[in-house]
């Protein structure tokens, strides 16, 4: 009988306690959801024909005329970027350009200017800084980039206009030497 009583007590205890666990449910319940937003700072150079360019100085067609820099220009490269900025130090980003390899002959200037954004993306696009003379030091070419994306590919983002010219000053022309033909590498960097 004692054994029967213990079994019966266990049976009723299981029913009572299982019912009380169901009784804890309510008509609503809360859940914690974490949203993680990554910091993004990416850039790319795009073109329909590759990102290497050639700036040609044209020989004169008539004796007594100088070489021409009219075709020593290029506008085929586009800079694309994506940015998710923060509130503090990283609230706005900049893109800088500099020469990292090769040497530009001392009698030439190589200028680059970024055009306004083409409008293929969304967000707070950067503002072009105007023409800069490329050197081996960082120079800001696009400023105040917020959270945005320009779109990917040629025709999206900012067109880059390159122009090679002879530096101003007397006796510069006599320094031009065809053995000074060179290749340089320009590095573009978006700030963190």
N, C-alpha and C positions, 0 to 999 in steps of 0.2 A: 504494500500500500504506500509505503514511504517512497518507493521507486516511482510509482504511478503519480504521486503528488509532485515529485521533482520534475518529471517529464511534462506534466500539465503546467507547472509553473514556468518552465522554459518555453513552452508553446505560447502561452499568453504573454510572456515578456517579449518574445520575438515579434508578436503582432503589435503590441503596444509601442515598442521602440521603432519598428519599421513605419508605423503610422505617424509617429512624431517627426521622423525625418522628412516625410512627405508634407507634413504640416508646416515646415520651414519655408517651402516655396511660396512666392508671392505672385501677384499679377504682373510685376515688372522686375527687371534685373539690370544692373549696370555692368559695363565692361570697359576696361582700360584699352585705349587705342593709341599707339605711339606713331607719330608721323616724323619720318627722318628725311630732311632735305639736304642734299649734298652741296658742298661748295664746288663750283664749276668755274674753271678758267682755261678755256681751250681756244686755240686759233689755228688756222690753216691757210695756205696760199693756194689759190685755184686759178686755172686757165684752161681754155679749150685746147691748147696745144703744148702743155708742159709749162713748168715754172722757171725754166732757164730762158733768159732773154739775151739778145745781141743788140748792142747800140753801135750802129755803123756811122762812121764819119765818111762823108762822100768826097771823093776826089773832084777837083774842078774840071769842068768840061772845056774850058778855054785857058790858055796860058795867061798868067797875070792875075788870075782870080784865086781867092783863098779856098781852103777846104770848107765844106758846109756841114754844120751840125744839125741841119733841118731834119734829117732822118735818124739822128742819134737820140731818139725818143721811143718810149714804149708805154702802152696803156692796156696791155693784155692780161695783167695780173690783178686778181681780186683777193682781198683779205676777208676771210670769214671768221666769225668768232661766236662762242657761246659763253655766257657768264651767268652765274647765280652769285650775287654779292650779298654781303652781310650788312650790319648796321654800323659797326665800329670802323676799325682801320681799313677793312676791305669793302667799305660802302661803295666806292667807285674804283674802277680799274683804268689803267692806261695801257696803250701799246707803244712800245719803243722800238726803234730801229738803229742798227749800227753795222759797220763793216767788221767781220770777224776773221776774214782771211783774204789774202791778196793785197796788193797795194795800188791805189789809184795814183796815176802820175800827178806830181805836184802842181802842174799847170792846168789841171782839169778840176771842175766842180761837177759832182753827181748829185742832182737834186731829186727828191721824191716828194710827192704830195698825195694825200689820200682824199678822194672825193667824198661827198656826203653819202650816207647809206642809201642803197638802192631801194629799200622798202619791201624786201621780200620776207622779212622776219617780224619779230614783235618784241616789245619791251623798251628799255631805256638805252638806245644806241649811243655810241660815243660820238664826240664832236671832233672833226679833223682839226689839226693844229696849224695847217698851212704848210707851205714848202719848207723842207729842211735840207741842209747840205749834209750828205752822209759822211761820217767820220768813223773812227774806231771807238767813239763814246756814245752811250745811249742817248737818244733824243726822242722825245715824245712826239708821235705822229697822229695818234688818236687819243683823246682824253675823255674822262668822265663817263666811262661805260658802267651801266648799272646791270640789273638782271635783264638779260635779253638773249636773243639769237638772231643772226643775220640771214639765215638760210644757207644752204650748202651748194657750192659750185660757182662756176664763172657766171658773172651777171648778178651775183648776190653779194651783199656786204658792201665793202668800199673798193672802188677801182683805185689802183696805184698808178700814178703817172711819173715815169722816170724821164729825166732830161740831162744829157751830158753837155757841158759847155766849157769853153775856154775861159779861164779866170780872167777877170778884168785886170788891166794894167798894161803898161807899155812893155814891149819886148817879150810878151808871152808867146806869140806865134813862133818865134825862133826856137823855143824850147821843145816844140812838138817833134817827137822822134818815133818813127814807125816801129822801132824795136821795143817801144814801151807798151805795145799791145798787151793786155792783161785780162785776167779773169778774177773777179772779186766775189765774195760771198756776203750777202746781207742777211742778218738775223733779225727777225721780228719776235718780240717777247711781250706777252700779256702779263701784267702784274698780278700778284696774288692778293 
